Amino acid sequence: MRVAVLIRGGTVFDGTGTPGVPADVAIDDGRVVAIARDDSLARADADLVIDATGKYVAPGFIDIHTHSDRSILINGRMESKLRQGVTTEVGGNCGSSPAPGLGAAAAKPKASEDSGRALENRTWPSTAAYLEQVEKSKVSGNYCTWVGHGALRASTVGYEMRPPTDDELAAMRRLLHEGLEAGAFGVSTGLIYSPSGFAETDELVALAEVAREHHGLYASHIRNESAKLLDAVDEAIEIGRRAGVPVQIAHHKASGRSNWGKTEQSLALMDQARAAGVDVACDQYPYVASSTGLTSVLPQWAHDGGRAALTKRLSDAETRAKIRAEMLESRPDYGTLQEGQGWHNILIARCRADRSLEGQRLGEVAVERGADPFDLAFDLLVAAEGNVGCVFFSMCEPDVQRVMQWAHTMIGSDASSVAPYGQLGEGKPHPRAYGTFARVLGRYVREQGVLTWEQAIHKMTGQPAARLGLKQRGTLAAGQWADVVVFDPATVQDQATFAEPHQYASGVEHVFVNGVAVIANGDHTGALPGRVLRRGVDA
């Protein structure tokens, strides 16, 4: 027997949640062709033989919640993810997808069309056109997507804070049909962002019904993850029940000290829903800090009309005073500059208007400058045209562990594929872009025993594959596509920190995508064998 690759002597975890077993794995023509627990592969000839003695062999990890939609076009090597074992990324999350981009959603790039800067904001008229662009660009890992509700709404209603007309809702449904027919896996919402957050529940049900018709999912960054967390979970469950569609709650958490512990109740709500027939699950990243735009601290009405309208409001003294008052009412801790509270829990991750601020806490900057923190934040947003990325330290470790241990939680980074060089190496991004999967394995399995190896690997492989309907990925078995990771259980660990985030994870030694080595002995090979995965199509 001759094969392309033979991985010998490792402990094989097949991704189903069962314990690992000593076995050899043979790969040929892009697929796993044999897994042998005996010596039947001992005499096989192979172009490449990997000695995996003392190592773990698993299906390639599936990152079910990413924002790599544009970064993979800027740099298709997908390095920060592949170097921690991720072989498939799911984009289009939180209501944000590059397609459809029509009407108000059609990007008008300032830079030349083929530059990285233009790609940061570029949109495509249809999901089909966008996925064709990904295929044309070539990538190292596999990619699939949701259709973002924010893109649907911006393409039809625009950025106005109002319900859609009947014609506008019909147009959104039509565009979603087209996106799902092109291979998207469902519809995603970002209900703290504009314009997705302007929608009422009935609108979301009407779109989730379209997802059901295509056997897709409803994936939601829910409307609130703090004081009204339980109400927001209830809404997501209601949408799933009314539309008859599976619900995927994004990056489940309880934000804000006064809300710590609420995940016990939120998970109970989801268990009750499952018992009543609503297929609800969630994903999670293993950190006590989140990351999003600084504009997320503002009241919803401030976003009405889009980013230009927002910055105009922030330039008006009277409107600033109104925004400040509403923020203080919902978050009294913004009224103090005490360490560990309010503004001190916000780290500036990306601010092209003032690069010197990146990596600093907003509260510390306000103290150093003798500035009012509200005015400092508003001035930054005006100078950066609303584009300031931040890290928010808002969760607690017991909640992280509780959510992680829930049977229906999968692992998702909520981050783009980046690299410590070039355009993608800018700023101080959340370390989850480099460390999510390695952190679960190193910290929460090996060091703390929160999960077993087989549980963690299942949450990264077979479980998300089943959720998405990827029948030929996510498990190791003969006939499956050869997305495979070989890692050292003694050394696998995240290295990225909030202070120095651009650091690759350690311990991941070999990664294969569709049978091709993309990580070999810890280094990227430069290979670009990734594929666009479309719903209902084995790829």
C-alpha angles and dihedrals in degrees: 000000000000123000137171097239134017120189107197135193101005132131106253122214108190096202096246095104096260121127120270122265133198107262146139121241124209123199128191137159092004097305141088104258101178143005113194127190090184131052095275092115094045093100097041117125115227137181088221126026119191120196103217096175108151091009133108121237118203142158113278110274120256115218100207095186119046141138097210094121094118103018091067088059091050092047117006094190090087088204106168090055101039092051088062093047102265112146100166129043127193113210137179093072131157092028091297120118131147090239144095093034108173134135111353090000094061106109120232102200118205093205127064113290096249098046126106091241091056091047091057090073104017119129132196125219093236141016089242092057092047095050090048088055091053090051091048092049095052121223136201097230136039120269137196133164152205123226108251118232089211089060091047092051095044089050092055114017096024120212098317119130099233141094116276120254117246089260093049092050090049089051091051090051091049093050090048091051088053093049093049092047087053089058108272115149099226143303126300130201133202102197097180091054133072131280095010092055091058090072124102122220096262091058091052092049090052090055095042087056088061089052089053091054088059095042089249133138138249107233116188142189088202125230097259136012099182132043094359096038095124093050090051093050089049090054092051090050091048090053091051092047096047095043096039092231134131113258125219112193110207125234094340114217147134110240126202128037093259089058099048111127095029091112087078088064096038093053089047089054090052092048090052091049092051090050088053092052103265110129100220125163137154146209132223145190117220101241138096092226130070129201133217141121122311087236088074090080091064125091116265096248091060089070095056108127097020137270097318091053090047094054090046090055091049089054091058116087096211093050091046089056091052092049091048091051093051092047091051091049093055097034112027090176088074086072092069134061095207115141115260093026139087114329093016088065092061116087117192106234102171129014117152089181089067116009091183089073095059111114094020129112113246092226092053091051090051091052093046092050096039087235132149104253093222092053091044091053094044093047091050091051092050093048092048094042089243095308108121119132119208143180115226119205099207113126137077132232098240090058091049091053094043093053092044092055095050108112094233099049119112128191120255128165099210084213143107125248105260140165135212093249139057124009093332091056094066126118131355104296123188107280090235088087089068104024117031101107097034089049093055091050098042103036106025100035110028100029105030106020093223087141133015119242092254093048093050094046091049090053088053099042128011095029098054090039090056091045091055096038094244096155097176098046138055097051135068111237137124110283096026121120108268102248098148137164127197115196139168110244090203096056109024105124143138114254100182116105133185089253095045107020100159096086126115121233119256132228100042103116107169133019126180125193115193088344095306122116111242096162116037121177088345097308131104112250095204092241118146105199097139122130137206107247115212126198112262094011121102105228 
